[in-house]
Amino acid sequence: MFLDVTVVSTNKRVWSGSAIMVKVPAEGGDMGFLPNHEPVMALLRPGTVTISPTSDTGSAEDVVFNVTQGFVSLYDNRVNIVVDDVIETK
């Protein structure tokens, strides 16, 4: 089982695909999500989002973004990350 992840900024879709793990900089502290995680909605602070994609996305390397504020929602293995601005770092 995998996570279906979408990262969007205010003006474009930044990344989407399947992942085995996602880490985000939540307001209350960093959070990590694996498949079958309980539903979550949280505010994001500026920091680093790390996505560990599945091998079918074409790369086994983590995808890393520096993000500004925003929010994350997780429900039924679907992770939506919405931020004001994002800079891909890796």
LOLO-114188 format. One line per field, with one value per atom (N, C-alpha, C): residue number from 1; residue in one letter; x, z, y. Coordinates in steps of 0.001 Angstrom, whole numbers, padded with zeros to 6 digits. Atoms other than C-alpha are relative to their C-alpha. Layout:
N
nr: c(NUM:...);
rest: c(a:...);
c1: c(X:...);
c3: c(Z:...);
c2: c(Y:...);
END
This chain:
90
nr: c(1:1:1:2:2:2:3:3:3:4:4:4:5:5:5:6:6:6:7:7:7:8:8:8:9:9:9:10:10:10:11:11:11:12:12:12:13:13:13:14:14:14:15:15:15:16:16:16:17:17:17:18:18:18:19:19:19:20:20:20:21:21:21:22:22:22:23:23:23:24:24:24:25:25:25:26:26:26:27:27:27:28:28:28:29:29:29:30:30:30:31:31:31:32:32:32:33:33:33:34:34:34:35:35:35:36:36:36:37:37:37:38:38:38:39:39:39:40:40:40:41:41:41:42:42:42:43:43:43:44:44:44:45:45:45:46:46:46:47:47:47:48:48:48:49:49:49:50:50:50:51:51:51:52:52:52:53:53:53:54:54:54:55:55:55:56:56:56:57:57:57:58:58:58:59:59:59:60:60:60:61:61:61:62:62:62:63:63:63:64:64:64:65:65:65:66:66:66:67:67:67:68:68:68:69:69:69:70:70:70:71:71:71:72:72:72:73:73:73:74:74:74:75:75:75:76:76:76:77:77:77:78:78:78:79:79:79:80:80:80:81:81:81:82:82:82:83:83:83:84:84:84:85:85:85:86:86:86:87:87:87:88:88:88:89:89:89:90:90:90);
rest: c(m:m:m:f:f:f:l:l:l:d:d:d:v:v:v:t:t:t:v:v:v:v:v:v:s:s:s:t:t:t:n:n:n:k:k:k:r:r:r:v:v:v:w:w:w:s:s:s:g:g:g:s:s:s:a:a:a:i:i:i:m:m:m:v:v:v:k:k:k:v:v:v:p:p:p:a:a:a:e:e:e:g:g:g:g:g:g:d:d:d:m:m:m:g:g:g:f:f:f:l:l:l:p:p:p:n:n:n:h:h:h:e:e:e:p:p:p:v:v:v:m:m:m:a:a:a:l:l:l:l:l:l:r:r:r:p:p:p:g:g:g:t:t:t:v:v:v:t:t:t:i:i:i:s:s:s:p:p:p:t:t:t:s:s:s:d:d:d:t:t:t:g:g:g:s:s:s:a:a:a:e:e:e:d:d:d:v:v:v:v:v:v:f:f:f:n:n:n:v:v:v:t:t:t:q:q:q:g:g:g:f:f:f:v:v:v:s:s:s:l:l:l:y:y:y:d:d:d:n:n:n:r:r:r:v:v:v:n:n:n:i:i:i:v:v:v:v:v:v:d:d:d:d:d:d:v:v:v:i:i:i:e:e:e:t:t:t:k:k:k);
c1: c(000840:000000:000888:-000778:001217:-000857:000673:000367:-000105:000200:-001064:000231:-000449:000732:-000118:000033:000076:000534:-000543:002095:-000329:000335:000746:000382:-000203:001734:-001153:001118:-000512:-000152:000107:000287:000273:-000243:001122:000021:-000208:001179:001493:-001442:004683:000428:-000364:004755:-001228:001043:002367:000498:-000393:002838:-000215:000118:002988:001239:-001123:005140:-000191:000054:006019:000046:-000050:006581:000048:-000027:006067:000298:-000296:007569:-000293:000357:006267:000333:-000272:007108:-001288:001257:003860:000274:-000136:003276:000412:-000291:003442:001243:-001183:006562:-000071:-000030:007637:-000900:000883:005202:000433:-000273:005770:-001223:001169:003121:000416:-000139:003100:-001391:001329:000280:-000835:001000:-002851:000094:-000065:-002075:-001402:001271:-005002:-000168:000217:-006620:000609:-000672:-004776:-000258:-000047:-005140:000832:-000898:-002354:000531:-000662:-000890:001489:-001430:002635:000720:-000895:005439:001066:-001094:008357:000965:-000895:010651:000151:-000304:011403:-001040:000863:008984:000868:-000746:010529:-000972:000864:008787:000890:-000709:010080:-000883:000881:008588:000149:-000080:007789:000885:-000905:010031:-000689:000687:007318:-000071:-000011:007757:001245:-001186:011093:001243:-001160:013384:-000172:000036:014247:000495:-000499:015746:-001148:001000:013809:-000142:000291:012164:-000112:-000071:012893:-000357:000413:011243:000156:000106:011756:-001318:001325:008303:-000213:000464:006689:-001214:001164:003563:-001068:001084:000555:-000732:000649:-001353:000159:-000036:-001381:-001274:001125:-004327:000322:-000181:-004230:-001294:001208:-007260:000011:000110:-007582:001224:-001289:-003881:000223:-000211:-004192:000543:-000657:-001803:-000026:000019:-002440:000777:-000826:000196:-000187:000276:-000771:000828:-000892:001811:-000021:-000083:002306:001081:-001128:005675:000857:-000819:008038:001231:-001241:011636:000516:-000514:012753:001497:-001406:016104:000717:-000638:016738:-000911);
c3: c(000000:000000:000000:000156:-000839:000313:-000141:-000277:-001366:001219:-003152:000386:-000478:-002760:-001097:000880:-004363:000763:-000568:-003654:-000972:000840:-004976:000709:-000520:-004562:-000508:000392:-005173:-001511:001447:-008892:-000856:000833:-009960:000829:-000623:-009211:-000035:-000131:-007970:-000164:000066:-007583:000302:-000356:-007597:-000345:000230:-007374:001243:-001111:-005090:000877:-000935:-001984:001109:-001134:000869:001319:-001203:003336:-000383:000178:003619:001355:-001216:006207:-000283:000169:006696:001258:-001154:008942:000559:-000562:010888:001064:-001007:013213:001358:-001309:016272:000048:000093:015104:-001256:001220:012227:000143:000033:011218:-001134:001046:009244:-000221:000351:007400:-000758:000697:006330:-000448:000406:004564:001212:-001021:006680:001255:-001113:008941:000282:-000366:010822:-000769:000678:009090:000784:-000604:009730:-000847:000663:008885:000897:-000826:010046:-000783:000586:009397:-000135:000217:007995:000261:-000179:008998:-001085:000967:006689:000423:-000294:006441:-001195:001053:004467:-000048:000264:002951:-000671:000591:002187:-000403:000529:-000020:-000427:000422:-000373:-001014:001024:-003716:-000140:000326:-004760:-001233:001136:-007386:-001350:001284:-010075:-000433:000393:-010086:-000802:000818:-011890:000779:-000809:-009000:001395:-001359:-005719:001004:-000892:-004315:000574:-000613:-001896:-000798:000593:-003306:001165:-001118:-001082:-000482:000315:-001130:001240:-001040:000973:-000252:000169:001585:000954:-000898:003056:000742:-000751:005172:-000902:000742:004126:000901:-000794:005213:-000674:000499:004815:000457:-000388:004772:-000424:000283:004896:000329:-000200:004427:-000996:000867:003035:-000907:000696:002014:-001087:000928:000040:000785:-000672:001105:-000936:000754:-000136:000787:-000622:000628:-000817:000666:-000212:000704:-000583:000307:-000843:000729:-000650:-001063:000943:-002305:000324:-000167:-002847:-000883:000762:-003974:000092:-000011:-005024:000280:-000363:-003436:-000434:000394:-004578:-000868);
c2: c(-001179:000000:001247:-001224:003506:001220:-001287:007156:000651:-000779:009191:001461:-001305:012540:001061:-001160:015930:001203:-001233:019081:001123:-001147:022385:001290:-001352:026008:000840:-000864:028980:000121:-000194:028979:-001232:001187:025389:-001278:001295:021685:-000273:000151:020967:-001444:001409:017184:-000839:000964:014247:-001389:001375:010520:-000841:000938:007518:000072:-000059:007475:-001023:000912:005178:000766:-000827:008041:001473:-001448:011808:000639:-000773:014199:001464:-001407:017749:000798:-000873:020745:000611:-000485:021101:001065:-001070:024058:-000540:000566:021814:-000867:000858:019949:-000843:000810:017743:-001223:001161:014995:-000911:000976:011808:-000867:000796:009812:-001248:001278:006168:-000430:000481:004291:-000429:000334:003741:000859:-000949:006729:000529:-000620:008221:001320:-001281:011238:001160:-001155:014512:001236:-001293:018177:000896:-000800:020498:001186:-001159:023926:-000294:000165:024015:001309:-001135:026352:-000105:000116:027194:-001103:001119:024193:-000917:000969:021052:-001105:001150:018539:-001053:001106:015157:-001092:001056:012590:-001158:001209:009020:-000713:000549:007973:-001505:001420:004435:-000157:000234:002855:000224:-000194:003232:001461:-001410:007032:000351:-000236:006654:000345:-000346:007548:-000568:000529:005903:001031:-001044:009115:000819:-000874:011282:001291:-001301:014394:000976:-000938:017387:001403:-001358:020819:000873:-001024:023929:000712:-000583:025338:001161:-001053:028404:-000533:000452:028275:-000590:000635:026230:-000977:001034:023145:-001350:001365:019376:-000695:000847:017014:-001427:001426:013229:-000708:000783:011045:-001142:001177:007524:-000156:000133:007409:001050:-001119:010673:001185:-001116:013417:001204:-001254:016968:001042:-001030:019591:001269:-001272:023177:001073:-001009:025934:001270:-001256:029569:-000042:000054:028912:-001210:001193:025987:000084:000056:025506:-001431:001377:022016:000051:-000003:021263:-001255:001256:017710:-000806);
END
